[in-house]
C-alpha cells in the first residue's frame, strides 16, 4: 500500500463521479460514450469523454485498481504534468485506434478508461522494467514486462476474433500511446532500457504487420 499522489486521486474521483452519473442517466451516457457515427459527424469530445464512463461497477473498479497499482511509478519518475500527458494522450490514442479499426461500423461504441490505464501501465514498465506484479489468479509474482507483452498479444487475438464485449483496440492504442509518449519524454531510456524498449515493441509491430497483410 502507498499514498496516492493528488493527481491520481483527482483522476480516480473524476472517473467515479462521471461513471456514476452515466449509470443513472441514460441520455448522459449515450451523449458522451464513444460511438463511431457521431464521432465522424464531428462530436470529437466523445473520444475523450468516453474514457471517464464505464459499463458497470466491476469495469470501473478494475480500471481504477489497475491505475492505483501503476500510477505512482509514472508520477514519481516523470512528474505530475508528464503523467497527465501520458494519461490523456493514451486515452486519445486508444480512441483513435478504435476509430481506425471500426470506421465503417457507425454503431460501434465503447466506454472505459482502459486505454488510458494501459498507457500508464506500459509507461511504468518502461520506466521501471524490474517491477513485478501479483495477478489475482496467479499466486506468484510475474515480471511486469511479461504481463505487458502477453496482454497486448491477447488484445491482438481479441481484436481479430471479436472476443467478448471488450474494446481490445482501445487497450492496444492506449499501450502504444503510453509507450511512444514515455519514450518522447524520456529519451534517456534508449541508453538504459534498450532491450525492454525492443521487447515491448514486439506486439505493436506485429499488429501493424498483420493489418498490412489484411489479417486484422
C-alpha contacts under 8 A as a table, 3 or more apart, distances in Angstrom:
res1	aa1	res2	aa2	distance
4	X	8	X	6.29
4	X	9	X	6.56
4	X	68	X	7.53
4	X	72	X	6.72
5	X	8	X	5.49
5	X	9	X	6.59
5	X	72	X	6.89
5	X	75	X	7.54
6	X	9	X	5.05
6	X	10	X	6.17
7	X	10	X	5.01
7	X	11	X	6.22
7	X	80	X	6.99
8	X	11	X	5.14
8	X	12	X	6.11
8	X	67	X	8.00
8	X	68	X	7.48
8	X	71	X	6.79
9	X	12	X	5.17
9	X	13	X	5.99
10	X	13	X	5.07
10	X	14	X	6.08
11	X	14	X	5.07
11	X	15	X	6.23
12	X	15	X	5.15
12	X	16	X	6.21
12	X	64	X	6.27
13	X	16	X	5.10
13	X	17	X	6.03
14	X	17	X	5.24
14	X	18	X	5.95
14	X	52	X	7.06
15	X	18	X	5.40
15	X	19	X	5.73
15	X	52	X	4.76
15	X	53	X	6.69
15	X	60	X	7.76
15	X	113	X	7.96
16	X	19	X	5.19
16	X	20	X	6.03
16	X	52	X	7.91
16	X	60	X	7.37
17	X	20	X	5.33
17	X	21	X	6.22
18	X	21	X	4.99
18	X	22	X	6.25
18	X	52	X	6.09
18	X	53	X	6.11
19	X	22	X	4.98
19	X	23	X	6.18
19	X	52	X	6.25
19	X	53	X	4.44
19	X	54	X	5.45
19	X	60	X	7.63
20	X	23	X	4.84
20	X	24	X	6.40
21	X	24	X	5.48
21	X	25	X	5.97
21	X	28	X	7.47
21	X	29	X	7.89
22	X	25	X	5.07
22	X	26	X	6.36
22	X	28	X	5.83
22	X	29	X	4.60
22	X	53	X	6.54
22	X	54	X	7.76
23	X	26	X	7.07
23	X	29	X	7.39
23	X	55	X	7.75
23	X	56	X	7.32
25	X	28	X	5.36
25	X	29	X	6.34
26	X	29	X	5.09
26	X	30	X	6.14
27	X	30	X	5.12
27	X	31	X	6.03
28	X	31	X	5.14
28	X	32	X	6.35
29	X	32	X	5.56
29	X	33	X	5.90
29	X	53	X	7.37
30	X	33	X	5.62
31	X	46	X	7.83
32	X	45	X	7.44
32	X	46	X	5.12
32	X	49	X	5.65
32	X	50	X	5.78
32	X	53	X	8.00
33	X	46	X	5.69
33	X	47	X	7.91
33	X	49	X	6.72
33	X	50	X	4.40
33	X	53	X	6.99
33	X	109	X	6.91
33	X	110	X	6.40
33	X	111	X	5.70
34	X	39	X	7.38
34	X	46	X	4.99
34	X	47	X	5.75
34	X	49	X	7.72
34	X	50	X	5.21
34	X	95	X	7.70
34	X	109	X	5.21
34	X	110	X	5.19
34	X	111	X	6.15
35	X	38	X	5.96
35	X	39	X	6.22
35	X	46	X	7.38
35	X	106	X	7.08
35	X	107	X	6.24
35	X	108	X	5.58
35	X	109	X	4.15
35	X	110	X	6.67
36	X	39	X	5.17
36	X	40	X	6.11
36	X	99	X	6.45
36	X	102	X	7.18
36	X	103	X	6.37
36	X	105	X	6.69
36	X	106	X	4.85
36	X	107	X	6.18
36	X	108	X	5.75
36	X	109	X	6.55
37	X	40	X	5.31
37	X	41	X	6.33
37	X	105	X	7.66
37	X	106	X	4.21
37	X	107	X	6.21
37	X	108	X	7.89
38	X	41	X	4.91
38	X	42	X	6.48
38	X	43	X	5.53
38	X	106	X	7.90
39	X	42	X	5.27
39	X	43	X	4.58
39	X	44	X	5.23
39	X	45	X	7.95
39	X	46	X	6.68
39	X	47	X	7.42
40	X	43	X	7.07
40	X	44	X	7.79
43	X	46	X	6.14
44	X	47	X	5.64
44	X	48	X	7.78
45	X	48	X	5.59
45	X	49	X	5.98
46	X	49	X	4.95
46	X	50	X	5.50
47	X	50	X	6.03
47	X	51	X	7.46
47	X	91	X	7.99
47	X	92	X	6.38
47	X	95	X	5.46
47	X	96	X	7.63
48	X	51	X	5.59
48	X	52	X	7.69
48	X	88	X	7.91
48	X	91	X	6.69
48	X	92	X	6.24
48	X	95	X	7.63
49	X	52	X	5.64
49	X	53	X	7.10
50	X	53	X	5.26
50	X	54	X	7.96
50	X	110	X	7.18
50	X	111	X	4.86
50	X	112	X	6.20
50	X	113	X	7.74
51	X	54	X	7.79
51	X	91	X	6.54
51	X	111	X	5.93
51	X	112	X	4.69
51	X	113	X	4.38
51	X	114	X	7.50
51	X	115	X	7.69
51	X	116	X	7.47
52	X	111	X	7.55
52	X	112	X	6.07
52	X	113	X	5.94
53	X	111	X	5.55
53	X	112	X	5.34
53	X	113	X	7.38
54	X	57	X	7.60
54	X	59	X	6.14
54	X	60	X	5.66
54	X	111	X	5.50
54	X	112	X	4.72
54	X	113	X	7.55
55	X	59	X	6.16
55	X	60	X	7.48
55	X	111	X	6.75
55	X	112	X	7.25
56	X	59	X	5.38
56	X	60	X	6.34
57	X	60	X	5.07
57	X	61	X	6.00
58	X	61	X	5.09
58	X	62	X	6.08
59	X	62	X	5.43
59	X	63	X	6.37
59	X	112	X	7.56
60	X	63	X	5.42
60	X	64	X	6.14
60	X	112	X	7.50
61	X	64	X	5.20
61	X	65	X	5.86
62	X	65	X	5.21
62	X	66	X	6.12
63	X	66	X	5.18
63	X	67	X	6.21
63	X	112	X	7.86
63	X	113	X	6.38
63	X	114	X	6.10
63	X	117	X	6.74
64	X	67	X	4.96
64	X	68	X	6.07
65	X	68	X	4.95
65	X	69	X	6.23
66	X	69	X	5.11
66	X	70	X	6.56
66	X	117	X	6.95
67	X	70	X	5.46
67	X	71	X	5.52
67	X	117	X	5.67
67	X	120	X	7.25
67	X	121	X	7.70
68	X	71	X	5.65
68	X	72	X	7.56
69	X	72	X	7.57
70	X	73	X	5.86
70	X	74	X	7.15
70	X	120	X	6.71
70	X	121	X	5.90
70	X	124	X	6.31
71	X	74	X	5.47
71	X	75	X	6.21
71	X	120	X	6.55
71	X	121	X	7.83
71	X	124	X	7.61
72	X	75	X	4.98
72	X	76	X	5.84
73	X	76	X	5.37
73	X	77	X	6.15
73	X	124	X	5.75
73	X	127	X	7.67
73	X	128	X	7.50
74	X	77	X	5.29
74	X	78	X	5.56
74	X	79	X	7.14
74	X	83	X	6.11
74	X	120	X	7.05
74	X	123	X	6.72
74	X	124	X	5.50
74	X	127	X	7.38
75	X	78	X	5.48
75	X	79	X	4.72
75	X	80	X	5.33
75	X	82	X	7.76
75	X	83	X	5.58
76	X	79	X	5.68
76	X	80	X	7.87
77	X	127	X	7.26
78	X	81	X	7.95
78	X	82	X	5.72
78	X	83	X	6.37
78	X	185	X	7.94
78	X	186	X	7.99
79	X	82	X	5.59
79	X	83	X	6.10
80	X	83	X	5.02
80	X	84	X	6.36
81	X	84	X	5.26
81	X	85	X	6.46
82	X	85	X	4.87
82	X	86	X	6.17
82	X	185	X	7.62
83	X	86	X	5.13
83	X	87	X	6.11
84	X	87	X	5.05
84	X	88	X	6.02
85	X	88	X	5.46
85	X	89	X	5.59
85	X	181	X	7.93
86	X	89	X	5.15
86	X	90	X	5.83
86	X	116	X	7.80
86	X	119	X	6.70
86	X	120	X	6.72
86	X	123	X	7.81
86	X	177	X	7.18
86	X	178	X	5.71
86	X	181	X	6.14
86	X	182	X	6.97
87	X	90	X	5.34
87	X	91	X	6.27
87	X	116	X	5.04
87	X	117	X	7.05
87	X	119	X	6.47
87	X	120	X	6.25
87	X	178	X	7.51
88	X	91	X	4.97
88	X	92	X	6.22
88	X	116	X	6.44
89	X	92	X	5.14
89	X	93	X	6.13
89	X	116	X	7.51
89	X	174	X	7.91
89	X	177	X	6.13
89	X	178	X	7.53
89	X	181	X	7.59
90	X	93	X	5.00
90	X	94	X	6.03
90	X	115	X	5.99
90	X	116	X	4.74
90	X	117	X	7.86
90	X	118	X	7.68
90	X	119	X	5.11
90	X	120	X	7.85
90	X	173	X	7.00
90	X	174	X	4.25
90	X	175	X	6.82
90	X	176	X	7.33
90	X	177	X	4.32
90	X	178	X	5.54
91	X	94	X	5.17
91	X	95	X	6.46
91	X	113	X	7.10
91	X	114	X	7.91
91	X	115	X	5.06
91	X	116	X	4.19
91	X	117	X	7.96
91	X	119	X	7.66
91	X	170	X	7.95
91	X	174	X	5.78
91	X	177	X	7.83
92	X	95	X	5.16
92	X	96	X	6.14
92	X	116	X	7.90
92	X	174	X	7.56
93	X	96	X	4.93
93	X	97	X	6.12
93	X	115	X	7.67
93	X	170	X	7.61
93	X	173	X	5.12
93	X	174	X	5.56
93	X	176	X	7.41
93	X	177	X	5.64
94	X	97	X	5.32
94	X	98	X	6.29
94	X	115	X	4.99
94	X	116	X	7.35
94	X	169	X	6.79
94	X	170	X	3.90
94	X	171	X	6.19
94	X	172	X	6.69
94	X	173	X	3.91
94	X	174	X	4.42
94	X	175	X	7.88
94	X	177	X	7.53
95	X	98	X	5.04
95	X	99	X	6.14
95	X	115	X	7.74
95	X	170	X	5.78
95	X	173	X	7.26
96	X	99	X	4.99
96	X	100	X	6.10
96	X	170	X	7.94
96	X	173	X	7.33
97	X	100	X	4.90
97	X	101	X	6.22
97	X	169	X	6.10
97	X	170	X	6.27
97	X	172	X	7.84
97	X	173	X	5.34
98	X	101	X	5.29
98	X	102	X	5.94
98	X	103	X	7.93
98	X	167	X	7.65
98	X	169	X	5.37
98	X	170	X	5.55
98	X	173	X	7.62
99	X	102	X	5.18
99	X	103	X	5.13
100	X	103	X	5.55
101	X	169	X	7.57
102	X	105	X	5.22
102	X	106	X	7.76
102	X	108	X	6.87
103	X	106	X	6.91
105	X	108	X	5.45
110	X	167	X	6.41
112	X	115	X	7.63
113	X	116	X	5.43
113	X	117	X	6.06
114	X	117	X	4.99
114	X	118	X	5.92
114	X	170	X	7.08
114	X	171	X	5.69
114	X	174	X	7.52
115	X	118	X	5.19
115	X	119	X	6.26
115	X	170	X	5.06
115	X	171	X	4.38
115	X	172	X	7.05
115	X	173	X	6.48
115	X	174	X	3.95
115	X	175	X	6.83
116	X	119	X	5.08
116	X	120	X	6.47
116	X	171	X	7.92
116	X	174	X	5.47
116	X	175	X	7.92
116	X	178	X	7.96
117	X	120	X	5.06
117	X	121	X	6.20
117	X	174	X	7.36
118	X	121	X	4.91
118	X	122	X	6.09
118	X	171	X	6.00
118	X	172	X	7.65
118	X	174	X	5.47
118	X	175	X	5.01
118	X	178	X	7.25
119	X	122	X	5.23
119	X	123	X	6.05
119	X	174	X	4.70
119	X	175	X	4.34
119	X	176	X	6.95
119	X	177	X	5.78
119	X	178	X	3.70
119	X	179	X	6.81
120	X	123	X	4.98
120	X	124	X	6.04
120	X	175	X	7.77
120	X	178	X	5.89
121	X	124	X	5.14
121	X	125	X	6.25
121	X	148	X	7.72
121	X	175	X	7.59
121	X	178	X	7.60
122	X	125	X	5.13
122	X	126	X	6.27
122	X	148	X	6.70
122	X	175	X	5.74
122	X	178	X	5.62
122	X	179	X	5.81
123	X	126	X	5.20
123	X	127	X	6.19
123	X	178	X	5.10
123	X	179	X	5.73
123	X	182	X	5.79
124	X	127	X	5.07
124	X	128	X	5.86
124	X	129	X	7.68
125	X	128	X	5.19
125	X	129	X	4.86
125	X	130	X	7.83
125	X	131	X	7.15
125	X	144	X	6.24
125	X	145	X	6.14
125	X	148	X	7.77
126	X	129	X	5.53
126	X	179	X	7.46
126	X	182	X	7.78
126	X	189	X	7.77
126	X	193	X	7.38
126	X	196	X	6.79
126	X	197	X	6.90
127	X	189	X	7.56
128	X	131	X	5.93
129	X	144	X	7.03
129	X	145	X	6.67
129	X	193	X	7.78
129	X	196	X	7.00
130	X	143	X	6.97
130	X	144	X	7.41
131	X	143	X	6.25
131	X	144	X	5.75
132	X	141	X	5.73
132	X	142	X	5.31
132	X	143	X	4.38
132	X	144	X	4.93
133	X	141	X	5.17
133	X	142	X	5.33
133	X	143	X	6.30
133	X	144	X	5.74
134	X	138	X	6.88
134	X	139	X	6.98
134	X	140	X	6.37
134	X	141	X	4.77
134	X	142	X	6.61
135	X	138	X	5.23
135	X	139	X	7.21
135	X	140	X	7.94
135	X	141	X	7.40
135	X	142	X	7.95
136	X	139	X	7.32
138	X	141	X	7.66
142	X	146	X	7.07
142	X	147	X	7.31
143	X	146	X	5.44
143	X	147	X	6.77
144	X	147	X	5.11
144	X	148	X	6.22
145	X	148	X	4.88
145	X	149	X	6.08
145	X	196	X	7.76
145	X	200	X	7.21
146	X	149	X	5.34
146	X	150	X	5.87
147	X	150	X	5.13
147	X	151	X	5.84
148	X	151	X	5.28
148	X	152	X	6.38
148	X	200	X	7.32
149	X	152	X	5.36
149	X	153	X	6.25
149	X	199	X	7.67
149	X	200	X	6.02
149	X	202	X	7.72
149	X	203	X	6.55
150	X	153	X	5.12
150	X	154	X	6.16
151	X	154	X	5.05
151	X	155	X	6.12
152	X	155	X	4.73
152	X	156	X	6.26
152	X	171	X	7.97
152	X	172	X	6.29
152	X	203	X	6.14
152	X	204	X	7.84
153	X	156	X	5.15
153	X	157	X	6.47
153	X	203	X	5.90
154	X	157	X	5.00
154	X	158	X	6.06
155	X	158	X	4.81
155	X	159	X	5.98
155	X	168	X	5.14
155	X	169	X	7.09
155	X	171	X	7.35
155	X	172	X	6.64
156	X	159	X	5.12
156	X	160	X	6.14
156	X	168	X	7.41
156	X	169	X	7.89
156	X	172	X	7.96
156	X	207	X	6.60
157	X	160	X	5.21
157	X	161	X	6.08
157	X	163	X	7.79
158	X	161	X	5.26
158	X	162	X	5.33
158	X	163	X	4.68
158	X	164	X	7.72
158	X	168	X	6.11
159	X	162	X	5.25
159	X	163	X	6.98
159	X	167	X	7.98
159	X	168	X	5.62
159	X	169	X	6.27
159	X	216	X	7.52
160	X	215	X	7.77
160	X	216	X	5.50
162	X	165	X	7.80
163	X	166	X	7.11
167	X	170	X	5.37
167	X	171	X	6.61
168	X	171	X	5.13
168	X	172	X	6.27
169	X	172	X	4.97
169	X	173	X	5.98
170	X	173	X	5.02
170	X	174	X	5.97
171	X	174	X	5.18
171	X	175	X	6.30
172	X	175	X	5.12
172	X	176	X	6.31
173	X	176	X	5.06
173	X	177	X	6.19
174	X	177	X	4.94
174	X	178	X	6.19
175	X	178	X	5.09
175	X	179	X	6.01
176	X	179	X	5.06
176	X	180	X	5.99
176	X	204	X	7.05
177	X	180	X	5.32
177	X	181	X	5.81
178	X	181	X	5.43
178	X	182	X	5.86
179	X	182	X	5.48
179	X	183	X	6.37
180	X	183	X	5.25
180	X	184	X	6.25
181	X	184	X	5.03
181	X	185	X	6.14
182	X	185	X	5.08
182	X	186	X	5.82
183	X	186	X	4.99
183	X	187	X	5.38
183	X	189	X	6.86
183	X	190	X	7.92
184	X	187	X	5.86
186	X	189	X	5.95
187	X	190	X	5.85
187	X	191	X	7.95
188	X	191	X	5.50
188	X	192	X	6.69
189	X	192	X	5.03
189	X	193	X	5.14
189	X	194	X	6.70
190	X	193	X	5.77
190	X	194	X	4.91
190	X	197	X	7.45
191	X	194	X	6.15
193	X	196	X	5.37
193	X	197	X	6.27
194	X	197	X	5.03
194	X	198	X	6.31
195	X	198	X	5.16
195	X	199	X	6.24
196	X	199	X	5.01
196	X	200	X	6.06
197	X	200	X	5.41
197	X	201	X	6.22
198	X	201	X	5.13
198	X	202	X	6.70
199	X	202	X	5.54
200	X	203	X	6.86
200	X	204	X	7.57
201	X	204	X	5.19
201	X	205	X	6.10
202	X	205	X	5.36
202	X	206	X	6.11
203	X	206	X	4.85
203	X	207	X	6.14
204	X	207	X	5.34
204	X	208	X	6.79
205	X	208	X	5.45
205	X	209	X	6.21
206	X	209	X	5.09
206	X	210	X	6.12
207	X	210	X	5.26
207	X	211	X	6.17
207	X	216	X	7.98
208	X	211	X	4.85
208	X	212	X	6.04
209	X	212	X	5.12
209	X	213	X	6.21
210	X	213	X	5.02
210	X	214	X	6.26
210	X	215	X	5.18
210	X	216	X	5.97
211	X	214	X	5.07
211	X	215	X	5.69
211	X	216	X	4.92
212	X	215	X	7.59
213	X	216	X	7.96
